[in-house]
Amino acid sequence: TIQQVGRAEGVSNATVNRRLQVVSRILRKARDEWEWIDVVPKVPVLSEPLERVRFLTDVEAQCLLCELPKHLATMVDFTLQTGLRMSNVTGLRWDRIDLVRRRLWVVADEAKGRRGIHVPLNDRAVEILRQERMRHPTHVFTYLGKPVLRPNQRAWRLALKRAGIEDFHWHDLRHTWATWHVQNGTPLHVLQKLGGWRSIDMVLRYAHLSDEHLAGFAGNVNGNGLNRSNGTSGYISAT
């Protein structure tokens, strides 16, 4: 079975489940379009652990930036400002940046959800791009005249070690960006647009990181229900 093959290969339950999803789609197509079968058999899936959300504190981020070589520190800083995935940072080209309107775009072919994304640029992101201009005719982030394609190699790992940061991967920079947004009050539906997520479910994993924004809504019940003048309660009939 697919489950047994996955265990033999040592892949995660999530990887096995993605394969099972393909099987389910084929079975539905066989029933609905090809009419080869009458009933789609149930395809059992494996349990998956909740996705980890590992992020840096501001102090940790500053330590990491200080330990990285300059070209990698620039890429990390830019990622923390924009939340872009590694492939979108390494593949970022000048013809996809508008410094006047302060935005860049990720074309559909290079976006994880196969949907183009417009990314607004904050002051720091614009400053980084202006510093990198004229270093390369097409690509933004380079080293010794060539685009940086694999920034998470030995220099990255050594910098993490020197900074005393454990269990941290390049994609966790995106988690850090999202976490900082939530902790500073960015609404989840806005974060979804900024990060280019297709579903709000992908953003809800950050919701628990800050609940301070709820305090502002706690008083919305004032004036409803309890009649303070005579101590009686008001009800809305459910019948």
Buried (B, 14 or more C-beta within 10 A) or exposed (E): EBBEEBEEEEEEBEBBBEBBEEEBEEBEEBBEEEEEEEEBEEBEBBEEEEEEBBBBEEEBBEBBBEBBBEBBBBBBBBBBBBBBBBEBBBBBBBEBBEBEEBBBBBBEEBBEEEEEBEBEBEEEBBBBBEEBEEEBEEBBBBBEEEBBEEBBEEBBEEBBEEBEBEEBBBEBBBBBBBBBBBEEEBEBEEBBEBBBBEEEEBBEBBEEBBEEBEEEEEEEEEEEEEEEEEEEEEEEEEE
